[in-house]
Each structure stands twice: as structure tokens, then as C-alpha cells.
Amino acid sequence: MTLDTASERRALAGRLTGAGILKSPTLRAAVESVPRELFLHPGVFLPAEGGRWKPVTALGTDPAEWASIAYRDESLVTQLDNHLTADQVDGPVTGSPTSSSTTPVTIVGMIETLEVKEGHEVLHVATGTGYTDALLCHVLGEDNVTTMEVDPEVAARADAALEAAGYSTWTVTGDGLLGHPRRAPYDRVIATCAVRRIPYAWVRQTKPGGIILATVGGAWQRGTGLAKVTVNEDGTAEGRIIGQSSFMHARAQVAAPIAGDLSARTAYADSERSTKVSPTLLEEWMPAFLAQLAAPTAQYVRATADGMQQVYVFDAERESFAAFAENGAGWTVRQGGPVALWDDIEEALLAWQEADRPDISAARIHITDRSHTYWIGEQPALRWEHRIA
């Protein structure tokens, strides 16, 4: 029996419209037409106790319950550890999410922000389940949508779901960072994965006046921002961070987790001093964003050793670290390696505080074939250039 979710789709469109997210009549028609449940096969993983994931499959679940899950206002994990799907296990499992169906609030908001118009050709990087592509196909026509997915199995499931929903796109399987020159230049590029920087290949494959929308940030789980840039006639691109955004990083850019004996890795420091701000400030979104601009290859780690909380910032690429300890009146930082990580991060945090703590939307970005430059206001301490090696 075919599951009828027309009422759930209308309700979703109504919620998104009421929240001010969904504005375009053509996109509303897409939300009301595209059955999200088709893009969740063979199933999803729901959070369970102990940090585990409970598999829920489409075929093994009551239709009403499956419809309820499919139209939740949340992201739904569809793959763990780059290979595991819900139909392959019988009970709760551990693992790291590597593919998901992003919450419709985020996807619909991004498509609205993309400012697509009739006749536009769009490149979507990180196909995932294919739901985003189905919405784009409904708005623009399937001949105007190209989608890319690095994982062949994920791409195959998305293609099957798109076919079941009555759509077909130009699907490319391969490195999602490279773009696809066959149909370039595009009017719009949208990425539903996070990248450390917007690849210049995307700029090169976008028409002058075209828009690129992508989440940028380092290796952290927080502090990433949604960049909206417009490509210029001279091959550069410029725009700003329009808000907070959280996506899984492109697989080629996923940083290896910091492991091992952290105390041993930080045993030999070159300097020690009191901090001017608490390192736990980095657990807030905007300070984390600033830290990733100041130290783009660093990772923040909070660990427990001998019953005590310990905070670290590691930069494996530059073989540097900052280790923190509370001293009663504040925090002490010990730094080691060729780069004084905390000096750079702390300078950015202090300048941000002195500037009255501007929001992430104050950040601007300029892209060339050789660098990314970010800045907030006029302070030199709030300007960063990330060179492309």
C-alpha cells in the first residue's frame, strides 16, 4: 500500500510558512508535492540512550509512525560510519553519522536564500538523500539541476528515491569539492556539507553574478557559518556570513579525532601564562567561529582525566597545542610547538569583545584563486587571510 502523506506535506509547508522560512509559492508547491519519506529508505537512525542509535526501517514500521518520523522538524541520520544503514542492524548501535536528511527548515531556508529563478542551472554538492534535489527539480525542472555525491552507495539510493518521486537529475558521483565542469557555468551552487573553505573550482564554475551558498568552518562541531557569496566578473567572489549553520564536513576534509594520552602530548610546553579570557568561551558559537578564523586547522577538545575537566586546543597540521588548567582565579595556558595557538585565538576574542561582540553576520568574505580573506569591521585583529597552498 502506498503511504499517503499529502496532509503531512501540507502541514509542513504551513509550519515553514508560519515561521517565515517558506515564502515562494513555487517552493511551497514543491514542499507540498515532494514526499520526504521516499528519501529516507531503507531507514533512519534515531538517538537512543548511551549515545547509541536506534535503527528504524521504512518496511518494518507502522505507516502512521513512519509518516510521523518523516515529517519531524529535525535532521534524520541515514548512515553511520560511511557504510551502515538501518536495515543492516537489529538493535541500537554506536557510530558517527555520515549521511542524513537535513531538517526541512534548513533546506527550505537555504533554497529561499539561493534566490533561484526560472531558467537557472544549479549545482548541488552533497546529494545525501536526494530530498533537496527533488525540491530543486520541482522548482526549476530536472534538466536544470546537477547533483554531486562522493559516496556511490548514497548516490544510488538518492537516484532511486528521485526516480520513485518522479524526478531525474544530472547525478555525478565523485569528489564533491571539485564541481562538475560539463554543465558549467552554473547560476547557483549550493552545498549541503561543510567545507573549510569554498573551493575555487566552485567560483570558477559559477557565472558572474551567480551565487554560492555553503557552510564554512574548521574541524570543530560548532562555530560554522553559512557563507553567501556572489561571483564577480574578474573571477573573484565576495559576500558575507549570513548566519549560523551546521552540516557534516565534506568527507575529504573530516579531521582525524584527537586521541591518545592528551597529557603526554602536552607534557613539554614552551611557555606558560594566565589567560585573559576563559577557554570555555570557545564552547559558544561566535567565539568558536572566531577561533577557527584565527587557527583554521585547530581542534577544541574537552576531556576528563582523574575526575578533572581538562581543556585543550590542538593543531595537528602545525604540531602545536594549548593546554589549560584552572588556577582558582582563572585559567593558565601552556603552549607548545611552532605556533602559539592561544595567542592568536585570544587576540581575536579580545578584539571581538572590544568591538561589542558583533554577531556572526558581521563577518565578510572575499575569495580569490589564492586565498580566502575574512574580516569584521575595521580592526586589524579581526581580519584573517587564509592562503591556499
ChimeraX attribute file (.defattr): number of C-alpha atoms within 10 A of each C-alpha:
attribute: neighborCount
match mode: 1-to-1
recipient: residues
	/A:1	4
	/A:2	5
	/A:3	12
	/A:4	12
	/A:5	21
	/A:6	13
	/A:7	10
	/A:8	18
	/A:9	23
	/A:10	16
	/A:11	15
	/A:12	20
	/A:13	25
	/A:14	16
	/A:15	15
	/A:16	20
	/A:17	14
	/A:18	11
	/A:19	11
	/A:20	10
	/A:21	20
	/A:22	21
	/A:23	16
	/A:24	14
	/A:25	10
	/A:26	14
	/A:27	20
	/A:28	21
	/A:29	16
	/A:30	20
	/A:31	26
	/A:32	21
	/A:33	18
	/A:34	23
	/A:35	25
	/A:36	26
	/A:37	20
	/A:38	22
	/A:39	27
	/A:40	25
	/A:41	21
	/A:42	18
	/A:43	26
	/A:44	25
	/A:45	23
	/A:46	17
	/A:47	16
	/A:48	13
	/A:49	8
	/A:50	9
	/A:51	12
	/A:52	16
	/A:53	22
	/A:54	19
	/A:55	22
	/A:56	24
	/A:57	21
	/A:58	20
	/A:59	12
	/A:60	11
	/A:61	12
	/A:62	11
	/A:63	16
	/A:64	12
	/A:65	10
	/A:66	19
	/A:67	20
	/A:68	13
	/A:69	17
	/A:70	26
	/A:71	20
	/A:72	13
	/A:73	15
	/A:74	14
	/A:75	16
	/A:76	22
	/A:77	24
	/A:78	27
	/A:79	22
	/A:80	20
	/A:81	12
	/A:82	15
	/A:83	14
	/A:84	16
	/A:85	21
	/A:86	25
	/A:87	17
	/A:88	12
	/A:89	13
	/A:90	11
	/A:91	11
	/A:92	19
	/A:93	17
	/A:94	14
	/A:95	14
	/A:96	14
	/A:97	18
	/A:98	18
	/A:99	25
	/A:100	22
	/A:101	24
	/A:102	21
	/A:103	15
	/A:104	22
	/A:105	18
	/A:106	17
	/A:107	17
	/A:108	24
	/A:109	15
	/A:110	20
	/A:111	20
	/A:112	15
	/A:113	14
	/A:114	19
	/A:115	12
	/A:116	18
	/A:117	11
	/A:118	9
	/A:119	12
	/A:120	15
	/A:121	24
	/A:122	29
	/A:123	28
	/A:124	24
	/A:125	27
	/A:126	28
	/A:127	29
	/A:128	28
	/A:129	29
	/A:130	28
	/A:131	26
	/A:132	25
	/A:133	27
	/A:134	30
	/A:135	27
	/A:136	24
	/A:137	23
	/A:138	19
	/A:139	24
	/A:140	20
	/A:141	18
	/A:142	19
	/A:143	14
	/A:144	20
	/A:145	25
	/A:146	26
	/A:147	26
	/A:148	24
	/A:149	25
	/A:150	20
	/A:151	19
	/A:152	12
	/A:153	13
	/A:154	22
	/A:155	23
	/A:156	17
	/A:157	18
	/A:158	25
	/A:159	22
	/A:160	18
	/A:161	24
	/A:162	22
	/A:163	14
	/A:164	13
	/A:165	17
	/A:166	13
	/A:167	19
	/A:168	20
	/A:169	20
	/A:170	14
	/A:171	20
	/A:172	18
	/A:173	18
	/A:174	15
	/A:175	17
	/A:176	23
	/A:177	23
	/A:178	14
	/A:179	26
	/A:180	23
	/A:181	13
	/A:182	7
	/A:183	15
	/A:184	17
	/A:185	20
	/A:186	25
	/A:187	23
	/A:188	26
	/A:189	24
	/A:190	22
	/A:191	24
	/A:192	24
	/A:193	21
	/A:194	26
	/A:195	24
	/A:196	18
	/A:197	19
	/A:198	21
	/A:199	18
	/A:200	22
	/A:201	14
	/A:202	23
	/A:203	27
	/A:204	20
	/A:205	24
	/A:206	28
	/A:207	18
	/A:208	19
	/A:209	14
	/A:210	23
	/A:211	27
	/A:212	26
	/A:213	24
	/A:214	25
	/A:215	26
	/A:216	24
	/A:217	30
	/A:218	26
	/A:219	22
	/A:220	20
	/A:221	16
	/A:222	22
	/A:223	25
	/A:224	28
	/A:225	25
	/A:226	23
	/A:227	25
	/A:228	23
	/A:229	25
	/A:230	22
	/A:231	25
	/A:232	16
	/A:233	10
	/A:234	8
	/A:235	16
	/A:236	18
	/A:237	26
	/A:238	20
	/A:239	19
	/A:240	21
	/A:241	24
	/A:242	19
	/A:243	16
	/A:244	19
	/A:245	18
	/A:246	19
	/A:247	22
	/A:248	18
	/A:249	22
	/A:250	21
	/A:251	18
	/A:252	11
	/A:253	15
	/A:254	15
	/A:255	15
	/A:256	9
	/A:257	9
	/A:258	14
	/A:259	8
	/A:260	8
	/A:261	9
	/A:262	17
	/A:263	12
	/A:264	8
	/A:265	15
	/A:266	18
	/A:267	11
	/A:268	12
	/A:269	16
	/A:270	10
	/A:271	12
	/A:272	14
	/A:273	11
	/A:274	16
	/A:275	18
	/A:276	15
	/A:277	14
	/A:278	15
	/A:279	24
	/A:280	15
	/A:281	12
	/A:282	21
	/A:283	15
	/A:284	11
	/A:285	18
	/A:286	23
	/A:287	25
	/A:288	24
	/A:289	25
	/A:290	25
	/A:291	29
	/A:292	25
	/A:293	25
	/A:294	25
	/A:295	23
	/A:296	19
	/A:297	19
	/A:298	24
	/A:299	22
	/A:300	22
	/A:301	16
	/A:302	12
	/A:303	11
	/A:304	9
	/A:305	10
	/A:306	6
	/A:307	7
	/A:308	8
	/A:309	12
	/A:310	17
	/A:311	18
	/A:312	24
	/A:313	24
	/A:314	24
	/A:315	20
	/A:316	14
	/A:317	8
	/A:318	14
	/A:319	12
	/A:320	20
	/A:321	25
	/A:322	26
	/A:323	24
	/A:324	24
	/A:325	18
	/A:326	15
	/A:327	9
	/A:328	7
	/A:329	7
	/A:330	13
	/A:331	17
	/A:332	20
	/A:333	23
	/A:334	22
	/A:335	27
	/A:336	21
	/A:337	17
	/A:338	11
	/A:339	16
	/A:340	17
	/A:341	22
	/A:342	23
	/A:343	16
	/A:344	15
	/A:345	21
	/A:346	20
	/A:347	17
	/A:348	23
	/A:349	25
	/A:350	15
	/A:351	15
	/A:352	21
	/A:353	11
	/A:354	11
	/A:355	14
	/A:356	8
	/A:357	14
	/A:358	14
	/A:359	16
	/A:360	22
	/A:361	16
	/A:362	14
	/A:363	22
	/A:364	20
	/A:365	20
	/A:366	18
	/A:367	24
	/A:368	18
	/A:369	15
	/A:370	13
	/A:371	15
	/A:372	20
	/A:373	17
	/A:374	20
	/A:375	19
	/A:376	21
	/A:377	14
	/A:378	9
	/A:379	13
	/A:380	11
	/A:381	17
	/A:382	21
	/A:383	18
	/A:384	19
	/A:385	16
	/A:386	16
	/A:387	11
	/A:388	12
	/A:389	5
